[in-house]
């Protein structure tokens, strides 16, 4: 396969098209105001990706955007992420806001699609004039978004884009990119070790054909081979397009290679098609399946379905996902459960931290701009300064001119020069009753 995937070419095409549409003066729909915390939704519409976007230096109010999937292949995982950001904004506004004014939040759905995400990101930047964006989740969407963010001097912090390519391209983003979830350069070796420790020596891979899937696959193969394992389909990898509606051929191909196990790096909706098809064709019998964070969803077992005797097909699969073990987790969980009356969802803590870092950085810089956030985000994340887990306490200290070291809900969120953090991983499984359970935790070292 060539270095530039079909999806990457689609991203470039979408960016070029939005620029063209703006050049001919296409009108844009205005955003509608919602109740406090002030939140609006960026409606679909093409906008320019030129350098005139972002909040102005004299912005009286910090305006943040969220670019996360409420529809598409990652909608199940997007739901808790989307819910966490307004909770942070509401909490901050209740304790006085940032730089003397309430924070405003503008929400946009990236539809788990690079083209739609590009369109929404352009609108957040050039029309809504946000200073920072929490998002996106899908790595391909974030790759396009980070390019737009850097060009327009808007800070972008992803709570879940894990492709190793962001580390490689960090210089291109000029410091306007960071993430609160660790790179797959850590998760892939964790999954490889999990596979090897289970006694698997010959593994086949199947991946979604995008930045996330291919990047994870490359790191997994390297790590698994280093342990002494073999990738049986390395010479002819099995990949599927993100918009695939059937995976019968791919299921037959990957399980037909007779591996000890299959490592499936997929998204939830399309990935469930593979598990279901493999079962229906009878090719997955007695072959363990290893999954990643992209497949983690409470409704995974229901989507895949049951056997003829009423058992969940997905029961017994195991996988890895970035976990949350930060010192602020207990406080965040209390706020979450009080407000939403349900357990904390995957990536919710990472989303809270992404928004928290931006409001703290804006306060530290005394500027409601992307440049202001960029100039202080590593300082408030890494210290030196007083360790704080409460975002309101952090804002209070910053207003008094005192430095802080924010300790997050997802982890310590120490951001390096590439915008990366080191996190922990939960090993999860689908239990016999169809619910997801945690088996263990892995803490990688850098």
C-alpha positions as CSV (number, residue, x, y, z in Angstrom):
1,X,0.0,0.0,0.0
2,X,1.3,3.6,-0.7
3,X,2.2,5.9,2.1
4,X,-0.8,8.1,1.4
5,X,-4.0,6.3,2.1
6,X,-7.2,6.9,0.2
7,X,-8.7,8.6,3.4
8,X,-5.8,11.0,3.6
9,X,-6.4,12.0,0.0
10,X,-10.1,12.6,0.9
11,X,-9.0,14.9,3.7
12,X,-6.9,17.0,1.4
13,X,-9.7,17.1,-1.1
14,X,-12.1,18.3,1.6
15,X,-9.8,21.0,2.8
16,X,-9.3,22.3,-0.7
17,X,-13.0,22.3,-1.3
18,X,-13.8,24.3,1.8
19,X,-11.3,26.9,0.7
20,X,-12.9,27.1,-2.7
21,X,-16.4,27.4,-1.3
22,X,-15.3,30.3,0.9
23,X,-13.6,32.0,-2.0
24,X,-16.9,32.3,-3.9
25,X,-18.5,33.8,-0.8
26,X,-20.9,31.1,0.4
27,X,-23.0,32.3,3.3
28,X,-22.9,30.6,6.6
29,X,-25.6,29.8,9.1
30,X,-25.4,31.5,12.4
31,X,-25.0,29.6,15.7
32,X,-27.9,29.7,18.2
33,X,-27.3,30.4,21.9
34,X,-28.2,27.9,24.5
35,X,-28.6,28.0,28.3
36,X,-25.7,28.3,30.7
37,X,-23.0,27.2,30.5
38,X,-23.3,29.1,27.3
39,X,-23.1,26.4,24.6
40,X,-23.8,26.5,20.9
41,X,-23.6,23.9,18.2
42,X,-21.6,24.4,15.0
43,X,-24.0,23.6,12.3
44,X,-22.7,21.9,9.1
45,X,-21.4,24.3,6.5
46,X,-18.1,24.8,4.6
47,X,-15.8,27.6,5.7
48,X,-12.3,28.7,4.9
49,X,-9.2,27.2,6.5
50,X,-7.2,30.4,6.0
51,X,-5.1,32.2,8.6
52,X,-7.8,34.7,9.7
53,X,-9.5,32.4,12.1
54,X,-9.3,32.1,15.9
55,X,-10.0,34.5,18.8
56,X,-8.7,38.0,18.6
57,X,-6.1,39.2,21.1
58,X,-8.6,41.5,22.8
59,X,-11.3,38.7,23.2
60,X,-13.3,39.5,26.3
61,X,-14.4,35.9,26.8
62,X,-12.7,32.5,26.4
63,X,-14.5,30.5,23.7
64,X,-13.8,26.8,23.4
65,X,-15.1,24.3,20.8
66,X,-15.6,20.6,21.0
67,X,-15.1,18.5,17.9
68,X,-16.3,15.0,18.8
69,X,-18.3,12.2,17.3
70,X,-22.0,12.1,18.2
71,X,-22.7,10.1,15.0
72,X,-20.8,7.6,12.9
73,X,-18.6,4.7,13.7
74,X,-17.3,6.1,17.0
75,X,-20.6,7.5,18.3
76,X,-20.8,5.1,21.2
77,X,-17.4,6.1,22.5
78,X,-18.0,9.8,21.7
79,X,-21.0,10.0,24.0
80,X,-19.2,10.2,27.3
81,X,-16.5,12.5,25.8
82,X,-19.1,14.9,24.6
83,X,-20.8,14.9,28.1
84,X,-17.6,15.7,30.0
85,X,-16.6,18.9,28.3
86,X,-19.8,20.9,29.3
87,X,-19.3,19.6,32.9
88,X,-15.9,21.2,33.0
89,X,-17.1,24.5,31.6
90,X,-20.1,24.6,34.0
91,X,-17.7,23.9,36.9
92,X,-15.3,26.7,35.8
93,X,-18.1,29.2,35.3
94,X,-19.6,28.5,38.7
95,X,-16.2,29.5,40.3
96,X,-15.8,32.7,38.3
97,X,-14.8,31.7,34.8
98,X,-11.6,32.6,33.1
99,X,-10.0,36.1,33.0
100,X,-13.1,37.5,34.7
101,X,-15.7,36.2,32.3
102,X,-17.7,32.9,31.8
103,X,-16.3,30.4,29.3
104,X,-18.4,29.8,26.2
105,X,-18.6,26.3,24.6
106,X,-19.4,25.6,20.9
107,X,-20.1,22.0,20.1
108,X,-19.7,20.3,16.7
109,X,-20.2,16.7,15.5
110,X,-17.3,15.4,13.4
111,X,-19.5,12.4,12.4
112,X,-16.4,10.1,12.7
113,X,-15.5,11.3,9.2
114,X,-12.5,13.4,8.1
115,X,-14.4,15.4,5.5
116,X,-17.2,16.3,7.9
117,X,-14.7,16.9,10.7
118,X,-12.7,19.3,8.4
119,X,-15.8,21.2,7.6
120,X,-16.8,21.5,11.3
121,X,-13.3,22.5,12.4
122,X,-13.2,25.2,9.8
123,X,-16.4,26.6,11.1
124,X,-15.3,26.5,14.7
125,X,-12.1,28.4,13.8
126,X,-13.3,31.0,11.2
127,X,-16.9,31.6,12.2
128,X,-17.2,30.8,15.9
129,X,-13.6,32.2,16.5
130,X,-12.8,29.7,19.2
131,X,-9.4,29.9,20.9
132,X,-9.2,26.1,21.6
133,X,-10.8,22.9,20.6
134,X,-11.3,19.7,22.6
135,X,-11.0,17.0,19.9
136,X,-11.1,15.1,17.9
137,X,-11.3,11.4,18.7
138,X,-10.7,9.7,15.4
139,X,-7.0,10.2,14.5
140,X,-7.8,10.9,10.8
141,X,-10.2,13.7,11.8
142,X,-7.7,15.1,14.3
143,X,-4.9,15.0,11.7
144,X,-6.9,17.3,9.4
145,X,-8.1,19.4,12.4
146,X,-4.6,20.0,13.8
147,X,-3.4,21.3,10.5
148,X,-6.2,23.9,10.5
149,X,-5.6,24.7,14.1
150,X,-1.9,25.4,13.6
151,X,-2.6,27.6,10.6
152,X,-5.1,29.7,12.5
153,X,-3.3,29.8,15.9
154,X,-6.0,27.8,17.7
155,X,-5.0,25.3,20.4
156,X,-6.3,21.7,19.8
157,X,-6.2,19.1,22.6
158,X,-7.5,15.6,21.8
159,X,-8.8,13.3,24.5
160,X,-8.5,10.2,22.3
161,X,-6.5,10.5,19.1
162,X,-3.7,7.9,19.6
163,X,-2.0,7.6,16.2
164,X,1.9,7.6,16.6
165,X,1.9,9.9,13.5
166,X,1.1,12.9,15.7
167,X,4.4,12.6,17.4
168,X,6.2,12.4,14.1
169,X,4.4,15.5,12.8
170,X,4.5,17.5,16.0
171,X,6.7,20.2,14.6
172,X,4.3,20.9,11.8
173,X,1.6,21.8,14.4
174,X,3.9,24.5,16.0
175,X,2.8,23.7,19.6
176,X,-0.9,24.1,18.9
177,X,-1.5,20.4,19.3
178,X,-1.5,18.1,22.4
179,X,-3.4,15.1,23.7
180,X,-4.4,13.7,27.0
181,X,-4.5,10.0,25.9
182,X,-1.2,8.2,25.3
183,X,0.0,7.3,21.8
184,X,-0.4,3.9,20.4
185,X,3.3,3.7,20.5
186,X,2.6,2.6,24.1
187,X,-0.8,0.8,23.6
188,X,0.4,-1.4,20.8
189,X,3.3,-2.9,22.8
190,X,0.9,-3.4,25.7
191,X,-1.5,-5.4,23.5
192,X,1.5,-7.3,22.0
193,X,2.7,-8.3,25.5
194,X,-0.8,-9.2,26.5
195,X,-1.0,-11.5,23.4
196,X,2.4,-13.1,24.1
197,X,1.7,-13.6,27.8
198,X,-1.5,-15.4,26.8
199,X,0.6,-17.9,24.9
200,X,-0.1,-16.7,21.4
201,X,2.8,-17.0,19.1
202,X,1.2,-16.7,15.6
203,X,-1.2,-13.7,15.3
204,X,-3.1,-12.3,12.3
205,X,-4.1,-8.6,12.2
206,X,-7.1,-6.9,10.7
207,X,-7.3,-3.1,10.8
208,X,-9.4,-0.2,9.7
209,X,-7.7,1.5,6.8
210,X,-7.0,4.9,8.3
211,X,-4.3,6.7,10.4
212,X,-5.4,4.9,13.6
213,X,-5.6,1.4,12.2
214,X,-2.4,1.5,10.1
215,X,-0.4,3.3,12.8
216,X,-1.4,0.9,15.5
217,X,-0.8,-2.1,13.3
218,X,2.7,-1.0,12.5
219,X,3.6,-0.6,16.2
220,X,1.9,-3.9,17.2
221,X,3.8,-5.9,14.6
222,X,7.1,-4.4,15.7
223,X,6.5,-5.1,19.3
224,X,5.1,-8.6,18.8
225,X,8.0,-9.7,16.6
226,X,10.4,-8.3,19.2
227,X,8.9,-10.6,21.8
228,X,9.5,-13.6,19.4
229,X,6.0,-13.8,17.8
230,X,5.0,-14.1,14.2
231,X,2.4,-12.1,12.2
232,X,1.1,-14.7,9.8
233,X,-0.4,-12.1,7.4
234,X,2.3,-9.5,7.6
235,X,3.1,-9.8,3.9
236,X,-0.6,-9.5,2.9
237,X,-2.3,-7.5,5.6
238,X,-6.1,-7.5,5.9
239,X,-7.6,-4.0,6.0
240,X,-11.0,-2.6,5.4
241,X,-12.3,0.8,4.4
242,X,-14.0,3.0,7.1
243,X,-17.3,3.1,5.3
244,X,-17.5,-0.7,4.7
245,X,-20.9,-2.2,5.2
246,X,-19.9,-5.8,5.1
247,X,-16.8,-7.6,6.1
248,X,-17.5,-11.2,5.0
249,X,-14.4,-11.4,2.8
250,X,-12.1,-9.8,5.3
251,X,-13.4,-12.1,8.1
252,X,-12.8,-15.2,6.0
253,X,-9.4,-14.0,5.0
254,X,-8.0,-13.1,8.5
255,X,-9.4,-16.1,10.4
256,X,-8.6,-18.4,7.5
257,X,-4.9,-17.9,8.0
258,X,-5.3,-20.2,11.1
259,X,-3.6,-17.9,13.7
260,X,-3.4,-18.5,17.4
261,X,-5.3,-15.3,17.8
262,X,-6.6,-12.3,15.7
263,X,-5.6,-8.8,16.7
264,X,-8.5,-6.5,15.4
265,X,-7.8,-2.8,15.4
266,X,-11.2,-1.4,14.4
267,X,-14.0,1.0,15.3
268,X,-17.1,-0.2,17.1
269,X,-19.8,-0.2,14.4
270,X,-17.8,-1.6,11.6
271,X,-15.8,-3.9,13.9
272,X,-18.9,-5.5,15.2
273,X,-19.7,-6.5,11.6
274,X,-16.5,-8.4,11.5
275,X,-17.1,-10.4,14.7
276,X,-20.7,-11.2,13.6
277,X,-19.6,-12.2,10.1
278,X,-16.8,-14.4,11.4
279,X,-19.2,-16.2,13.7
280,X,-21.8,-16.7,11.0
281,X,-19.3,-18.1,8.6
282,X,-17.9,-20.4,11.3
283,X,-14.3,-19.3,10.8
284,X,-13.7,-17.8,14.3
285,X,-14.4,-20.9,16.4
286,X,-11.7,-21.5,19.0
287,X,-9.6,-18.4,17.8
288,X,-9.3,-15.8,20.5
289,X,-9.8,-12.2,19.5
290,X,-7.8,-9.2,20.8
291,X,-9.4,-5.8,20.5
292,X,-8.4,-2.2,21.2
293,X,-10.0,1.0,22.4
294,X,-11.8,1.6,19.2
295,X,-14.1,-1.3,19.9
296,X,-14.8,-0.5,23.5
297,X,-18.5,0.2,23.9
298,X,-21.2,-0.9,26.3
299,X,-23.4,-2.1,23.4
300,X,-20.7,-4.1,21.7
301,X,-22.1,-7.5,22.7
302,X,-25.6,-6.5,21.6
303,X,-24.4,-5.3,18.2
304,X,-22.5,-8.5,17.5
305,X,-25.5,-10.6,18.6
306,X,-26.0,-14.0,20.2
307,X,-25.4,-17.6,19.3
308,X,-28.2,-20.1,18.6
309,X,-28.1,-21.1,22.3
310,X,-28.5,-17.6,23.5
311,X,-24.9,-16.8,24.4
312,X,-23.2,-13.5,23.4
313,X,-20.9,-14.1,20.4
314,X,-18.5,-11.4,21.7
315,X,-18.2,-13.0,25.2
316,X,-14.5,-13.6,26.1
317,X,-12.9,-11.1,23.8
318,X,-10.1,-9.1,25.5
319,X,-8.7,-5.7,24.7
320,X,-6.8,-2.7,25.8
321,X,-7.9,0.9,26.3
322,X,-6.3,4.0,27.8
323,X,-7.4,4.0,31.5
324,X,-7.9,6.8,34.0
325,X,-5.9,6.7,37.2
326,X,-5.2,10.4,38.0
327,X,-5.4,11.9,41.4
328,X,-8.3,14.1,40.3
329,X,-10.4,11.1,39.2
330,X,-12.3,10.8,42.5
331,X,-13.4,14.4,42.3
332,X,-14.3,14.2,38.7
333,X,-16.2,11.0,39.2
334,X,-18.3,12.6,42.0
335,X,-19.2,15.6,39.7
336,X,-20.0,13.2,36.8
337,X,-22.2,10.8,38.8
338,X,-24.0,13.6,40.6
339,X,-24.8,15.5,37.4
340,X,-25.4,12.6,35.0
341,X,-26.4,9.7,37.4
342,X,-24.4,7.1,35.6
343,X,-20.9,5.6,35.8
344,X,-18.0,7.5,34.3
345,X,-17.6,6.5,30.6
346,X,-14.4,5.7,28.7
347,X,-12.4,8.8,27.7
348,X,-14.6,11.1,29.8
349,X,-11.7,11.8,32.2
350,X,-9.4,12.5,29.3
351,X,-12.0,15.0,27.8
352,X,-12.3,16.7,31.2
353,X,-8.6,17.1,31.4
354,X,-8.3,18.4,27.8
355,X,-10.7,21.2,28.6
356,X,-9.2,21.9,32.0
357,X,-5.7,22.4,30.6
358,X,-6.9,24.9,28.2
359,X,-8.9,27.0,30.7
360,X,-6.0,26.9,33.1
361,X,-3.5,27.9,30.4
362,X,-5.7,30.8,29.3
363,X,-5.9,32.1,32.9
364,X,-2.1,31.7,33.3
365,X,-1.4,33.7,30.2
366,X,-4.2,36.2,30.9
367,X,-5.2,35.9,27.3
368,X,-8.3,34.3,25.8
369,X,-6.5,33.2,22.6
370,X,-5.0,30.2,21.1
371,X,-1.6,31.8,21.3
372,X,-2.2,32.4,25.0
373,X,-3.2,28.8,25.7
374,X,-0.2,27.5,23.7
375,X,2.2,29.7,25.6
376,X,1.2,28.3,29.0
377,X,-0.3,24.8,28.5
378,X,2.8,22.9,29.2
379,X,3.6,25.1,32.2
380,X,0.3,24.4,33.9
381,X,0.5,20.7,33.0
382,X,4.0,20.1,34.0
383,X,4.9,22.6,36.7
384,X,6.8,23.7,38.5
385,X,4.2,25.0,40.9
386,X,1.7,23.8,43.4
387,X,0.1,20.5,42.6
388,X,-3.7,20.9,42.1
389,X,-6.4,18.4,41.3
390,X,-9.3,20.9,41.5
391,X,-9.6,23.1,38.5
392,X,-11.2,26.0,40.5
393,X,-8.3,25.9,43.0
394,X,-5.9,26.0,40.1
395,X,-7.7,29.1,38.6
396,X,-7.6,30.8,42.0
397,X,-3.9,30.3,42.4
398,X,-3.2,31.5,38.8
399,X,-5.3,34.6,39.4
400,X,-3.1,35.3,42.4
401,X,0.0,35.0,40.1
402,X,1.1,31.6,41.6
403,X,2.3,28.8,39.3
404,X,0.5,25.4,39.4
405,X,1.0,21.8,38.3
406,X,-2.3,20.4,37.3
407,X,-2.8,16.7,38.2
408,X,-5.6,15.4,36.1
409,X,-8.4,12.8,36.3
410,X,-7.0,10.7,33.5
411,X,-3.4,10.9,34.8
412,X,-0.7,13.5,35.6
413,X,-1.1,14.8,32.0
414,X,2.6,15.9,31.8
415,X,2.8,17.1,28.2
416,X,6.1,16.7,26.4
417,X,7.5,18.8,23.5
418,X,5.5,16.7,21.0
419,X,2.2,17.2,22.9
420,X,2.3,13.6,24.2
421,X,1.5,12.1,27.6
422,X,2.2,8.8,29.2
423,X,-0.9,7.1,30.5
424,X,-2.0,3.7,31.8
425,X,-4.1,1.0,30.0
426,X,-7.0,-1.1,31.2
427,X,-7.3,-4.6,30.0
428,X,-11.0,-5.3,29.4
429,X,-13.2,-8.1,28.4
430,X,-16.8,-8.8,27.4
431,X,-18.3,-10.9,30.2
432,X,-20.9,-13.7,29.7
433,X,-23.7,-11.4,30.4
434,X,-22.6,-9.0,27.7
435,X,-21.3,-6.3,30.0
436,X,-17.7,-5.0,29.9
437,X,-15.4,-5.8,32.8
438,X,-11.9,-4.7,33.7
439,X,-9.3,-7.4,34.1
440,X,-6.2,-5.5,35.0
441,X,-4.2,-2.3,34.4
442,X,-0.9,-1.8,32.6
443,X,1.4,1.2,33.3
444,X,4.0,1.5,30.5
445,X,7.3,3.3,31.0
446,X,8.7,5.8,28.6
